[in-house]
Amino acid sequence: MLRRRTLPLFVVVWSLASVLAAESLTFELDPKATFITFTFGATLHSVTGALQAKHGSIKIDTKTGAASGWIVMDTTSANTGNSRRDRKMHEKILESRRFPDIVFDVQRVSGNINRTGKSDLQLHGYLDFHGDRRFIAMPVVAKAEGNHVSATGSLVIPYVEWGLKDPSFFLLRVEKEVRVTVKAAGRLQ
């Protein structure tokens, strides 16, 4: 009789232990402490610009790497410091009024997540950009100190393949890829 009661109790305790071992973390982005820069080459010069993050939150299951959440960037805030070029960028290339947001829909995180110190990770998910949705993997180096997290990630976007117009004209030739760097900061909940 004791064995019949012990086995179900063991199954319940084992199930609870495995649930408790899988930690769920939520990263809340601090848009004011997050910087997104982009750069691309053009004839005889290169262009560097920046845009702002609007908000973001990612929930991660540290055991499986499953993730859910978004990082939303404000396309309308993009600027390169040249008002004429920026006007053309917003009207003809980014079409900011039509596509005001860039959304990274995070699905999975790979790599070892360390609660303190450095973590080398990859964020896997869908990037919604200019009406197109594509799967990407972004390498990220994160550093956790208490509940504060800072992270740097980068990726290359072949923007012409994504349906954006090529700004090249006459003798001005512009690279067909833009390099994006995200320096994010936020808190673990």
C-alpha positions in Angstrom: 0.0 0.0 0.0 2.8 2.4 0.8 4.4 1.7 -2.6 1.2 2.7 -4.4 1.2 6.1 -2.6 4.9 6.6 -3.0 5.0 6.2 -6.8 2.4 9.0 -7.5 4.1 11.3 -5.0 7.5 10.7 -6.7 6.0 11.5 -10.1 4.5 14.7 -8.8 7.7 15.8 -7.1 9.8 15.0 -10.2 7.4 16.9 -12.4 7.6 20.0 -10.2 11.3 19.8 -10.0 11.6 19.8 -13.8 9.2 22.7 -14.1 11.2 24.7 -11.5 14.5 23.9 -13.3 13.2 25.6 -16.5 13.6 29.3 -15.8 11.6 31.8 -17.7 13.2 35.2 -18.2 11.6 38.3 -19.6 13.8 41.0 -21.1 12.2 44.5 -21.1 13.9 46.9 -23.5 14.7 50.4 -22.4 14.2 52.4 -25.7 16.0 55.5 -24.3 19.1 53.4 -23.7 19.0 51.6 -27.0 20.8 52.8 -30.1 20.4 51.5 -33.6 22.8 52.6 -36.3 23.1 51.7 -39.9 25.8 52.2 -42.6 26.2 51.6 -46.3 28.8 52.6 -48.9 28.2 54.9 -51.8 30.4 56.3 -54.5 33.4 58.1 -52.8 31.8 58.0 -49.4 29.8 56.0 -46.9 26.5 56.9 -45.2 25.9 56.4 -41.5 22.6 56.9 -39.8 20.5 56.0 -36.8 17.0 55.3 -35.8 15.2 54.8 -32.5 13.6 51.9 -30.7 10.0 52.2 -29.7 9.6 49.3 -27.3 10.4 45.7 -26.8 9.8 42.7 -24.6 11.1 39.1 -25.0 10.2 36.1 -22.9 12.7 33.3 -23.0 12.5 29.7 -21.7 16.1 29.2 -20.7 15.8 25.4 -20.9 14.4 25.1 -24.4 15.5 28.4 -25.9 11.9 29.1 -27.0 11.1 32.8 -27.0 8.3 35.1 -27.8 8.1 38.9 -28.0 9.0 41.8 -30.2 11.5 44.6 -30.6 9.9 47.5 -32.4 11.9 50.2 -34.2 10.7 53.6 -35.4 11.3 53.9 -39.2 10.1 57.6 -39.1 13.1 58.4 -36.8 15.7 57.3 -39.2 18.2 60.1 -40.1 21.6 60.4 -41.6 22.3 64.1 -40.8 21.6 65.2 -44.4 18.1 66.7 -44.6 17.8 66.3 -48.4 19.0 62.7 -48.4 16.8 61.9 -45.3 13.7 63.3 -47.1 14.4 61.1 -50.1 15.1 58.1 -47.8 11.7 58.6 -46.0 9.7 59.3 -49.1 11.1 57.0 -51.8 13.1 54.3 -50.1 11.8 53.5 -46.6 8.3 54.9 -47.3 8.1 55.7 -43.6 4.5 56.9 -43.7 3.4 53.6 -45.2 5.8 51.4 -43.1 6.4 53.3 -39.8 7.7 50.3 -37.9 10.3 47.6 -38.2 9.4 44.7 -36.0 11.8 41.8 -34.9 9.5 39.0 -33.8 11.8 36.8 -31.7 11.0 33.1 -31.8 14.0 31.4 -30.3 17.3 32.1 -28.6 20.3 29.8 -29.0 23.5 29.8 -27.0 24.1 29.6 -23.3 22.3 32.3 -21.3 24.3 33.3 -18.3 22.4 35.2 -15.5 25.6 37.1 -14.8 28.5 38.1 -17.1 28.8 37.6 -20.8 26.5 35.4 -23.1 27.1 34.7 -26.8 23.7 34.2 -28.3 21.7 34.1 -31.5 18.2 35.6 -31.7 16.2 33.7 -34.3 12.9 35.2 -35.6 11.1 37.1 -38.3 12.0 40.6 -39.3 9.0 42.6 -40.6 10.5 45.3 -42.7 8.9 47.4 -45.5 6.0 45.0 -45.9 8.2 41.9 -46.1 8.6 39.2 -43.4 11.8 37.2 -43.5 13.4 34.8 -41.1 16.8 36.0 -39.7 19.3 35.0 -37.1 21.1 37.9 -35.3 24.3 37.2 -33.4 24.3 39.0 -30.0 26.7 39.5 -27.2 24.9 40.2 -24.0 26.2 41.2 -20.6 24.1 40.8 -17.5 24.8 42.5 -14.2 22.0 41.9 -11.7 18.8 42.6 -13.5 20.4 45.0 -16.0 21.3 43.7 -19.4 23.2 45.3 -22.2 23.6 43.6 -25.6 25.1 44.3 -29.0 23.9 42.6 -32.2 24.5 43.1 -35.8 23.1 42.0 -39.2 23.3 42.8 -42.9 20.1 43.5 -44.7 20.1 43.2 -48.5 17.5 46.0 -48.7 16.9 45.9 -52.5 16.1 42.1 -52.3 13.5 43.1 -49.6 11.7 45.4 -52.0 13.2 48.8 -51.2 14.3 51.0 -54.0 17.9 51.4 -55.0 18.9 55.0 -54.4 21.6 54.8 -57.0 21.4 57.3 -59.9 23.6 58.7 -62.6 27.2 58.5 -61.2 26.2 57.8 -57.6 26.3 54.1 -56.9 25.0 52.8 -53.5 25.7 49.4 -52.0 22.8 47.0 -52.1 23.2 46.0 -48.4 23.0 48.0 -45.2 24.8 47.0 -42.1 22.8 47.4 -38.9 24.1 47.5 -35.3 21.8 47.4 -32.3 23.1 48.4 -28.9 20.3 47.5 -26.6 19.8 47.9 -22.9 17.0 46.8 -20.6 16.0 44.8 -17.5 15.3 41.2 -16.7 12.0 40.7 -15.0 
